[in-house]
Amino acid sequence: MAGHSKWANIQHRKGRQDARRGKIFTKLIKEITVAARLGGGEATFNPRLRLAIDKARAENMPGDNIQRAIQRGTGELDGVHYEEIRYEGYGAGGVAVMVDCMTDNRTRTVADVRHAFTKHGGNLGTDGSVAYLFHHCGQFLFAPGADENAIMDVALEAGAEDVIVHDDGSIEVLSAPGDYVAVHDALDRAGLKPDHAELTMKPATEMALTGDDAVRMHKLIDALETLDDVQAVHTNALLPDDPTG
């Protein structure tokens, strides 16, 4: 689909997120803390913590900061107690949106999220209104030109659920959340480094947006991702690289 390359779409989203790097340490520390609280402080047995630590290291977060966040999560150090909340709603054109938050003030967070939806042509839904459209999984994305056969052999042997070759030549590996670490490490040992690797909520189907709907959706995602309490935004919207084009 012209203007809606899978690879370009994810690259574009990542570029917009990277532009807001000033908030990234705060978000990563929250994620490490909560991951350690829920699954324990040993990354080997906690895929969510392993991913959070990998992301923190990729952003050059000092090891002491990572360790303190883990210790706050496991109760070894005092700290703010963050509550995980997921909000569901609809963006421009009726696309589905899920917003994962961590907050110490639920009232503040829902007001901020609701305002972002309302301002940019969306609306909040009820719990479960769009969650059924997404699948929790590990996702590894390789740029066009990667070695399809090698990736497929290594990933499937390590327990991946599926390997998808997209029309733009990018390759997507999917795993169950619990198999994320095994697949990640197998790819790493084979020298196959994905450009994006994460635990995510993957939409079952995607809706392509163009024109004014695409512009409004870009603005909604930006507004949500800018909020301090928002950790991740998931949507089934497939957006053009240049929404004004």
C-alpha positions as CSV (number, residue, x, y, z in Angstrom):
1,M,0.0,0.0,0.0
2,A,1.6,3.2,-1.2
3,G,2.7,5.4,1.6
4,H,1.9,2.8,4.3
5,S,5.1,0.7,4.4
6,K,5.2,-1.4,7.5
7,W,8.9,-0.7,8.0
8,A,8.6,3.0,7.3
9,N,5.6,3.3,9.6
10,I,7.5,1.9,12.6
11,Q,10.6,3.9,11.8
12,H,8.5,7.1,11.7
13,R,6.9,6.3,15.1
14,K,10.3,5.6,16.6
15,G,11.7,8.8,15.3
16,R,8.9,10.8,16.8
17,Q,9.4,9.0,20.1
18,D,13.1,9.6,20.1
19,A,12.5,13.4,19.6
20,R,11.0,13.3,23.2
21,R,14.1,11.8,24.8
22,G,14.0,14.2,27.7
23,K,11.3,12.0,29.3
24,I,12.7,8.6,28.4
25,F,14.7,8.0,31.6
26,T,11.7,8.7,33.8
27,K,9.5,6.3,31.8
28,L,12.2,3.6,31.8
29,I,12.7,3.8,35.5
30,K,9.0,3.4,36.1
31,E,8.9,0.4,33.8
32,I,11.9,-1.3,35.5
33,T,10.4,-0.6,38.9
34,V,7.0,-2.1,38.1
35,A,8.5,-5.0,36.1
36,A,10.7,-5.9,39.1
37,R,7.7,-5.6,41.5
38,L,5.5,-7.8,39.5
39,G,7.9,-10.5,38.3
40,G,10.9,-10.3,40.6
41,G,14.3,-8.7,40.3
42,E,16.1,-11.4,38.3
43,A,16.0,-10.5,34.6
44,T,16.8,-14.0,33.5
45,F,13.3,-15.2,34.7
46,N,11.4,-11.9,34.0
47,P,11.1,-11.1,30.3
48,R,9.5,-7.8,31.0
49,L,12.3,-6.7,33.2
50,R,14.9,-8.0,30.8
51,L,13.4,-5.9,28.0
52,A,13.2,-2.8,30.2
53,I,16.9,-3.2,31.2
54,D,17.9,-3.6,27.6
55,K,16.0,-0.5,26.6
56,A,17.6,1.5,29.5
57,R,21.1,0.3,28.5
58,A,20.4,1.3,24.8
59,E,19.7,4.8,26.1
60,N,23.0,4.8,28.1
61,M,21.2,4.8,31.5
62,P,23.8,4.4,34.3
63,G,23.9,0.9,35.9
64,D,23.4,2.4,39.3
65,N,20.1,4.0,38.2
66,I,18.9,0.6,36.8
67,Q,19.9,-1.2,40.0
68,R,18.1,1.3,42.2
69,A,15.0,1.0,40.1
70,I,15.0,-2.8,40.5
71,Q,15.5,-2.5,44.2
72,R,12.6,-0.1,44.5
73,G,10.5,-2.6,42.7
74,T,11.5,-5.5,44.9
75,G,11.1,-3.5,48.1
76,E,14.7,-3.2,49.0
77,L,14.5,0.6,48.7
78,D,11.7,2.9,49.4
79,G,10.0,4.6,46.4
80,V,6.8,5.8,44.8
81,H,4.2,3.1,44.3
82,Y,3.1,3.2,40.6
83,E,-0.2,1.8,39.5
84,E,-0.6,0.3,36.1
85,I,-3.7,1.5,34.2
86,R,-4.8,0.8,30.6
87,Y,-7.2,3.1,28.8
88,E,-9.0,2.2,25.7
89,G,-10.6,4.4,23.1
90,Y,-11.0,5.5,19.5
91,G,-9.1,7.9,17.3
92,A,-9.8,9.6,14.1
93,G,-11.7,7.4,11.6
94,G,-12.7,5.0,14.4
95,V,-9.3,3.4,14.8
96,A,-8.6,1.6,18.0
97,V,-6.2,3.0,20.6
98,M,-4.9,1.5,23.9
99,V,-2.8,3.7,26.3
100,D,-0.7,2.0,28.9
101,C,0.0,4.2,31.9
102,M,1.9,4.1,35.2
103,T,0.8,6.6,37.7
104,D,0.7,7.6,41.4
105,N,-2.4,9.7,40.8
106,R,-5.2,8.0,38.8
107,T,-7.4,11.1,38.8
108,R,-4.7,13.2,37.1
109,T,-3.9,10.6,34.6
110,V,-7.4,9.9,33.3
111,A,-8.0,13.7,33.0
112,D,-4.9,14.1,30.9
113,V,-5.6,11.1,28.7
114,R,-9.3,12.1,28.2
115,H,-8.2,15.7,27.3
116,A,-5.8,14.4,24.6
117,F,-8.5,12.2,23.1
118,T,-11.1,15.0,23.1
119,K,-8.7,17.6,21.7
120,H,-7.7,15.5,18.7
121,G,-10.9,14.0,17.5
122,G,-11.0,10.8,19.6
123,N,-12.9,9.6,22.6
124,L,-12.3,7.2,25.5
125,G,-14.1,3.9,25.5
126,T,-15.0,1.4,28.2
127,D,-12.7,-1.3,29.5
128,G,-12.5,-4.1,26.9
129,S,-13.9,-1.9,24.1
130,V,-10.9,-2.4,21.8
131,A,-8.5,-4.8,23.7
132,Y,-9.9,-7.8,21.8
133,L,-8.4,-6.3,18.7
134,F,-4.8,-6.7,20.0
135,H,-2.6,-9.6,20.8
136,H,0.1,-9.5,23.5
137,C,3.4,-10.8,22.0
138,G,7.1,-10.4,21.5
139,Q,7.9,-8.6,18.3
140,F,11.2,-8.4,16.5
141,L,11.4,-6.3,13.3
142,F,14.3,-6.5,10.8
143,A,14.9,-4.0,8.0
144,P,14.4,-4.9,4.3
145,G,17.3,-6.8,3.0
146,A,17.8,-9.0,6.2
147,D,18.6,-12.7,5.7
148,E,15.1,-14.2,5.6
149,N,16.2,-17.8,5.7
150,A,18.6,-17.4,8.6
151,I,16.1,-15.4,10.7
152,M,13.4,-17.9,10.1
153,D,15.6,-20.9,11.0
154,V,16.9,-19.4,14.2
155,A,13.7,-17.8,15.4
156,L,11.5,-20.9,14.8
157,E,14.1,-23.1,16.4
158,A,14.1,-20.8,19.5
159,G,10.3,-21.0,19.9
160,A,9.0,-18.1,17.8
161,E,5.3,-18.4,16.8
162,D,5.6,-16.8,13.4
163,V,7.9,-15.1,10.9
164,I,6.3,-12.7,8.5
165,V,7.9,-11.2,5.4
166,H,6.1,-7.9,4.6
167,D,5.6,-6.5,1.1
168,D,8.2,-3.8,1.8
169,G,10.8,-6.5,2.5
170,S,10.9,-6.1,6.2
171,I,10.8,-9.2,8.4
172,E,8.7,-9.5,11.5
173,V,9.2,-12.3,14.1
174,L,6.5,-12.9,16.7
175,S,6.8,-14.9,19.9
176,A,4.7,-15.6,23.0
177,P,5.6,-13.1,25.8
178,G,7.2,-15.9,27.8
179,D,9.5,-16.9,24.9
180,Y,10.7,-13.3,24.2
181,V,14.0,-13.8,26.0
182,A,14.8,-17.1,24.4
183,V,14.1,-15.8,20.9
184,H,16.0,-12.6,21.6
185,D,19.1,-14.4,22.8
186,A,19.0,-17.0,20.0
187,L,18.9,-14.2,17.4
188,D,21.7,-12.4,19.2
189,R,23.9,-15.5,19.3
190,A,23.4,-15.9,15.6
191,G,24.4,-12.3,14.9
192,L,20.9,-11.4,13.8
193,K,20.2,-8.0,15.4
194,P,16.6,-6.7,15.0
195,D,16.1,-3.0,14.5
196,H,13.2,-3.1,16.9
197,A,12.5,-5.7,19.6
198,E,9.8,-5.3,22.2
199,L,6.9,-6.8,24.1
200,T,3.9,-5.2,22.6
201,M,0.2,-5.3,21.9
202,K,0.0,-6.1,18.2
203,P,-3.2,-5.3,16.3
204,A,-4.9,-8.3,14.6
205,T,-5.7,-6.0,11.6
206,E,-4.7,-2.5,10.7
207,M,-6.7,0.4,9.3
208,A,-5.0,2.8,6.8
209,L,-5.6,6.5,7.5
210,T,-5.0,9.3,5.0
211,G,-5.7,13.0,4.8
212,D,-7.2,14.8,7.8
213,D,-7.8,11.6,9.7
214,A,-4.1,10.8,9.5
215,V,-3.1,14.3,10.6
216,R,-5.5,14.1,13.6
217,M,-4.2,10.6,14.5
218,H,-0.6,11.7,14.4
219,K,-1.4,14.6,16.8
220,L,-3.3,12.3,19.2
221,I,-0.5,9.8,19.4
222,D,2.0,12.7,19.9
223,A,-0.2,14.2,22.6
224,L,-0.6,10.9,24.5
225,E,3.1,10.0,24.3
226,T,4.1,13.4,25.6
227,L,2.2,12.8,28.9
228,D,4.4,11.9,31.8
229,D,2.2,9.0,33.0
230,V,1.9,7.4,29.6
231,Q,4.3,4.5,29.0
232,A,3.1,3.2,25.6
233,V,0.4,3.9,23.0
234,H,-0.9,1.0,20.8
235,T,-3.1,1.5,17.8
236,N,-4.3,-0.4,14.8
237,A,-3.9,2.8,12.7
238,L,-1.5,2.5,9.7
239,L,-0.3,6.0,9.0
240,P,1.5,7.5,6.0
241,D,5.1,8.7,6.6
242,D,4.0,12.2,5.8
243,P,0.3,12.7,6.9
244,T,0.1,16.0,5.2
245,G,1.2,14.6,1.8
